[in-house]
Amino acid sequence: MPNEQQTRTPERTGRPPLTERRKAETRLEVARAAVRLFLAKGLAGTSAEEIAAEVGISARTLWRYFPNKESCVMPLLTGGIEHTAACLRSWRRDQGVSDLLGMLTSGRVGSREEMAAMMNLVRLTRTEPGLRAVWLEAHREAEPAFAEALAHRAGLAEPDLVIAIQAAMINSALRVTVEHHAFNTERPESLAEATAEALVIAARGLPN
């Protein structure tokens, strides 16, 4: 009878599958490429095949990452939202609003290229309804995550009305700040300062 070592399935060789980190990097590359093409040619004038070619991947691979060409820009939006949710989850009950602001305005900022692409994307939402829908959907999905984090901090099993309103305040403050900044300045690096100011305003309604 063959022993265990003889019957063991040989280890898989060849090129390993993409890591989650590499997948995230590819998605971000696609998002930046999509914004460049949308700026140059408009949403209607840009095909998914062109976006894929810009990044050096196949259209089939692109469709594995995104359900439609509008959603290609989503990775530029989710990073900041995920950072906010993570900070809210880490915000202890013995910490004040100033500690939360410190966490939110430090850490993940994004490269200058990424920030510039996001600002261009938000500007496009003024004239491209499809991209506006993606922008609003990103924030719609963010609000429950913010509320869940605040409820956990308050020791609640689920968000109550007060928590839901606090989460909506943070969400709206972030969205309005980015829009105001995109429409009124060409300096993406100053967004962190504007975000800090907006969160100070929103914090007046947050628990101490």
TAMOPE-V214977 format. One record per backbone hydrogen bond with DSSP energy under -1.0 kcal/mol. NH is the residue of the N-H (numbers start at 1). CO is the residue of the C=O. Records with the same first field share a line. If there is no record, write none. Layout:
NH: CO / CO
This chain:
7: 3
23: 19
24: 20
25: 21
26: 22
27: 23
28: 24
29: 25
30: 26
31: 27
32: 28
33: 29
34: 30
35: 31
36: 32
37: 33
38: 34
39: 35
40: 36
41: 37
42: 38
46: 43
51: 47
52: 48
53: 49
54: 50
55: 51
56: 52
57: 52
62: 58
63: 59
65: 61
66: 62
72: 69
73: 70
74: 71
76: 73
77: 74
78: 74
81: 77
82: 78
83: 79
84: 80
85: 81
86: 82
87: 83
88: 84
89: 85
90: 86
95: 92
100: 96
101: 97
102: 98
103: 99
104: 100
105: 101
115: 111
116: 112
117: 113
118: 114
119: 115
120: 116
121: 117
122: 118
123: 119
124: 120
125: 121
126: 123
127: 124
128: 124
132: 128
133: 129
134: 130
135: 131
136: 132
137: 133
138: 134
139: 135
140: 136
141: 137
142: 138
143: 139
146: 142
147: 143
148: 144
149: 145
150: 146
151: 147
152: 148
153: 149
154: 150
155: 152
156: 151
164: 160
165: 161
166: 162
167: 163
168: 164
169: 165
170: 166
171: 167
172: 168
173: 169
174: 170
175: 171
176: 172
177: 173
178: 174
179: 175
180: 176
181: 177
182: 178
183: 179
185: 181
190: 187
191: 188
194: 190
195: 191
196: 192
197: 193
198: 194
199: 195
200: 196
201: 197
202: 198
203: 199
204: 201
205: 202
206: 203
